[in-house]
């Protein structure tokens, strides 16, 4: 991992096993819901529900700073803790969590490489259904760093100006408008297609068969050499509802070290429903 621009943001499953229970290290499993966590999780890990705990339940938005502080305080996490995130779907939702932690200024947050599936596939790794005993803390977040987040006006400006890498991380069928959402997914948009000028780089091209991230050289070959992502330009990653975009945001910003990378969490469910927004197929 030494060739990654920020190798410290990844830990391996063996590292997690060796550091279980150590003071100052907190494990958080983030899934689309908590069913997987309840069925069995890494010992001492708390579970966050992506749908109900990391998103505002009234308006479409991330949770507020106050809600983030309460969530982490109730989970017994302090601002000085090293927080290790992992989850299902090759770390889609934990990558979203990483993005949220960074928006609210948590200094030491990392992803467990390979996520929940890799841990499950290793015979020497333990699971438990026991919920850890939590001692609540008073968590104070930093002023939100909104430079990590792209909103619709900036996306429209980037599309019109051609001076920004727009990276569409959805499947090819979504990119071409053949489907608006993957099978079984309910969140949709009014129209299919992609933002004009966007480069199609499906999120899963960044990971190997075991769900771990490919090497820095492999990632650079995919994004820069093959897909033409210009490392000198700003970049905005988007998907359908924001979770896959966070995964690619993590790759571009932390593993490849591209400058000023943002995640557009409104993604296609917002853009594909905007009256008059330009669309390509």
N, C-alpha and C positions, 0 to 999 in steps of 0.2 A: 504493500500500500504506500511505500515511500514516494512513489511518483505522483500520487494525488497531490493537488495543490494544498489541501487541508486534511492530511491523513488522520488527524486527531478526532475527526467527527465520526469515524467508523470504529466499532469494536467487533471482534469476532465472537462467536458463540463460546469458544473455549475461554476467552477472557472473561466473559460474563460468568461462566461457571466458577472460575477461580476467584472471582470477587463477590460472590453471593454473600449477602449479610454484612459486608464491610460498612462501617460508618461513613456517611457522606456520599454513598452511592445508592441511588434510587432507581428502581425498575418500573416502567410504565408500559403496559400493553394497550395499544390503541387499535381497535377494530371498528368496523362499520356499526356493530352493536356489541353487546357483552356476552353473547352466547358462547363464543369460542373460549373466552376467558373463564367463564363459569364451568366449562367442561374440563378445564385443566390449563394451568399457566405456570410460568417460571416461579419458583418459590420467592416470596417477598414482593412480587410485582403487584401493583394496583392496576385496575382496569378502567380505561376511559372509553365511553361510548361516543364515537365520532358524530353520530346523528344528533344526540340530545345534549351532549356536554361540551362539544367544541364549536357548536354553531348556535347562534341566537335563535330562540324558538318563536319569536314574533316576526321579526323582519329577516330577510335573507342577508346574513352578515356573519362575520366571525363573532365570537363571544366578546363582550366588553372587557376592559381592563379589570373592572371590579369583579366580574364573573370569573375571569382567569385567576385572579388572586385568591378568590374563595375556593375554586377548584383545586388549586395546588396546595393551599393551606389545609384544606380538608383531607388531602392525600398525604399530609405530613412532609411536604417538600419545602425546603428552604432555598433561597436564592443562591446560596453557596454550594448546594449539592451538585454532584455530577449525576445528571439524569440520562438514563439509557432507555431509549424508546424502541419498541419492536411491535409487530402486528401482523395481521393477515394480508392476503393479496400482495405478497412480495413487498411489504412495507408501504403500500399506498397511503394508508391512513396514519401510520406513524410518521411518514415524511411530511404529511400535512401538519401533524402535531409538532414536528421539528420546526417547520415554518412559523407556526403560531408561537412557539416558545421563543423564537428569535425576534418575532415582531414585538413581543413583550419583554425582550432584553435578557432572557436567561443566558448566562455566560457559558456554562458548560453543559451542553446537551449533545447527545450522540445517538446514532442509529446502530442497532445490532445488525450486522451484515447478514443478509439472508432471511431475516425476520422469523416469524413463528414457525413456518414450514421447515426451515433448516434445523431449528432446535428439535422439532418433532421427529425429524428423520435421523437424528444422531442417537445411537443406542445408549450412550453414557449420560444423556441429559434428562434430568428429573422434571416431572410435572407435579403439580398439586392442585387440589380444589379448595385448599384452605385460604381464606381471605386474611391477609396480614393485619395485625393489630396496629392501628395508626395512632400516633400522637400528633394532633393537629398543630400547625405552625401559623405564625402570622406572616404571610407571604406578601411582599411589596414588589410589584413589577416596575420596570422602567417605563419611561415615556414611550408609547408605541412607535416603532420604527416602520412607518408606512412606506418607506422607500423599497420595501420588499414586496409590495403589493401593487398590482396594476389594476386600475379601474377603467371602465368603459371609455371615457373621453381620451385617456392616454392610448388605449388600444386603437381607437379610430384614428388618432393622430399618427400613430406608428404605421398603420396600414396605408394612410395617405402619403406619408412622407418617405417611405421606403428606406429609412435610416435606422431601422431596428430589426433584429432577428425575431420574427414571429414563429414560434416553434409549436406546431400542432402535434400533440403526443397521443392522439387517439388512434384507433385502428384505421387501416386503409379504407375499409367500408364506410366508416364514419367520415373520414376526410373527403371521400368522393361523393358523399351524400346518398350512398346506397342504403344506409340505415342512419337513423338519427341517434339511436341509443343501442348499446349492446343488448343481446337477447336477455330478457328478464328484468331489465332495468326500467324503472317507471319514469324517472326524470327525463323530460324530453324538451324539444324546442319546436317552434312553428315551421322551421325550414331546415333542410339538411345542406351540407356542404362545408366549406371552410373559409376562413378570412383570406381575402386576396393577398397573394404574396407569401403566405405562410409556407414553411417547410414541413413536410410530413416526416416526423421521426417518432414512430410509436414507442411508448415508454419502455416496452419490454425488450427493445434492442439494446438497452443498457445493462441487462442482467444475463447471467448464464443460466444453465439448466437448474442449478440448485438455488437460484434466486439471489445469489450474491452479485455485487456489481463487477462488471468487467474491468480489466486493467485500465490505467490512465491512457496508455497507448492505444488500446482498442477503442475506448470512448472517443478519443481525439480523432481517430480514423473515421469513426461513424459520423460524429456531429460536424467536424470541421472539414475533413477531406472528402467524404462521400456526400454529405447533405448540404455542405456549403454554409454552415453557421459561421459567421464572421466573428472571430474572437475580439475584434477591435470595436464592435458595435454593442449597444445595449441589447438585451434580450428579454422577451416575454414568452413564457410558456403557458399554454392553455390546453384544456381537455374538454370534458363535458360538464362536470360539476366541481372541479378543482382539486380532487385528490391525486389523480395521475399527474396533473400539472406540477404538483408539489414534488413528486418523485423526480421529474426531469429538472425542475428548478434546483433541487439538491445536487443532481449530477453536474449541471452547468456551473453553478455558483461555487460549490464546495469541492467537488472532485476535479473539475477542469479549471476552476479559478477564473471564469469569465467575469468581466466587470459588469456591475449594475444589472443583475438578473432579477426579474420579477415574476411572480406567479399571478396569473389572471384567474382568480377563483370564481369569478362570474361565469367564465368559460362559455361553452357553446349553448348551454341552456339560457343564458342571458343574450349572447350575441345573435343567436339564431332566431330570436323572437323580437328583435328590435326592428321597428318599421323603418324601412329605407336603408338599412345597413347593407353595404356591398357584400355579396357572397359569390364565391366561385365553387364549381364542382369539378 
